[in-house]
Amino acid sequence: MRSTSMKRVLIIEDDRDIVELVRYNLANEGFQVSSANDGSTGLSTLKKTPPDLLLLDLMLPKLSGLEICREIRRDDSLNRLPILMLTARGEEADRVVGLEMGADDYVTKPFSPRELLAARQSAASPCGAAC
């Protein structure tokens, strides 16, 4: 059984600079961070070792973030996993689609480390930012 405090984060993101920025900031907050640079590898990784939080790019090689999100929400063993979308697609329609597909929060690139940490907290909370 998992601890109630979130410690493991998986980043599925193809931009290595963003992965390293996020990894650095989350590691400084005490998180164990792993990553995958394409959608297929990322989905396989999270099914083998489910994280406590998923940071998911929308546009990925091999399998899109939306497809991964859809797959997670259909899987009874994963469907409660908090998902935070990280993407360059910041139009309202893109955000709405991401949220409708099951993302718990949506952060557009570029983002500040502070914004990411606030969104992480919101996505991880069972009642979102309303708590």
C-alpha positions in Angstrom: 0.0 0.0 0.0 1.3 3.4 -0.9 2.1 6.2 1.6 -0.4 9.1 1.5 2.5 11.5 0.8 3.4 11.8 -2.8 7.0 10.8 -3.5 7.4 9.2 -7.0 6.9 11.3 -10.1 7.1 10.1 -13.7 7.8 12.6 -16.4 6.9 11.6 -20.0 8.4 14.4 -22.0 10.6 14.4 -25.2 12.4 17.7 -24.4 15.5 16.8 -22.3 16.0 20.4 -21.1 12.5 20.4 -19.6 12.9 17.0 -18.1 16.1 18.2 -16.4 14.5 21.4 -15.1 11.5 19.6 -13.7 13.7 16.8 -12.3 15.9 19.3 -10.5 13.0 21.2 -9.0 11.1 18.2 -7.9 14.2 16.4 -6.5 14.8 19.6 -4.4 11.3 19.1 -3.0 12.1 15.5 -2.0 10.6 13.6 -4.9 12.0 10.6 -6.7 11.8 11.4 -10.4 12.0 9.1 -13.4 11.4 9.9 -17.0 10.6 8.6 -20.4 11.2 10.5 -23.7 8.4 9.0 -25.8 4.8 8.0 -25.2 5.2 4.2 -25.7 8.1 3.9 -23.3 6.3 6.1 -20.8 3.1 4.1 -20.8 5.1 0.9 -20.4 7.1 2.4 -17.5 4.0 3.6 -15.6 2.2 0.3 -16.0 5.3 -1.5 -14.5 5.9 0.9 -11.7 3.0 3.3 -11.2 4.1 6.7 -9.9 2.3 8.9 -7.5 2.0 11.7 -10.1 2.4 11.8 -13.8 3.7 14.8 -15.7 2.7 14.3 -19.3 3.6 16.2 -22.4 0.7 16.4 -24.9 2.8 16.0 -28.1 5.1 13.0 -27.9 6.7 10.6 -30.3 5.2 7.1 -30.7 2.1 7.7 -28.6 0.5 11.1 -27.8 -0.2 12.4 -24.3 -3.9 12.3 -25.0 -3.7 8.6 -25.9 -1.8 7.9 -22.7 -4.3 9.9 -20.6 -7.2 8.0 -22.2 -5.5 4.6 -21.5 -4.8 5.5 -17.9 -8.4 6.6 -17.2 -9.7 3.3 -18.7 -7.3 1.2 -16.5 -8.9 0.4 -13.1 -5.5 0.0 -11.5 -4.3 3.4 -12.7 -7.4 5.6 -13.2 -6.9 7.5 -9.9 -3.3 8.6 -10.9 -3.0 12.4 -10.8 -2.0 13.6 -14.3 -0.5 17.1 -14.9 -0.2 18.0 -18.6 2.9 19.9 -19.6 2.5 21.3 -23.1 3.3 24.1 -25.5 -0.3 23.9 -26.8 -2.0 26.7 -24.7 -5.1 27.4 -26.6 -8.4 27.1 -24.7 -9.5 24.2 -26.9 -6.3 22.3 -26.2 -6.6 22.8 -22.4 -10.3 21.7 -22.5 -9.5 18.6 -24.5 -6.7 17.7 -22.1 -8.9 18.2 -19.0 -11.8 16.3 -20.7 -9.4 13.4 -21.5 -8.7 13.1 -17.7 -5.8 15.5 -16.9 -6.1 16.9 -13.4 -4.3 20.1 -14.3 -2.7 21.7 -17.3 0.5 23.8 -17.5 1.6 25.5 -20.7 5.3 25.8 -21.7 7.2 27.8 -20.9 6.5 27.6 -17.2 8.3 28.7 -14.1 9.3 26.1 -11.5 7.0 27.8 -9.0 4.0 27.5 -11.3 4.9 23.8 -11.8 5.1 23.1 -8.1 1.7 24.9 -7.5 0.1 22.9 -10.3 1.6 19.6 -8.9 0.0 20.3 -5.5 -3.3 21.1 -7.1 -3.3 17.9 -9.3 -2.3 15.8 -6.3 -5.1 17.0 -4.1 -8.3 15.0 -4.2 -10.4 18.2 -4.5 -8.0 20.1 -6.7 -7.3 23.8 -6.0 -10.5 24.1 -3.9 -8.9 22.5 -0.8 
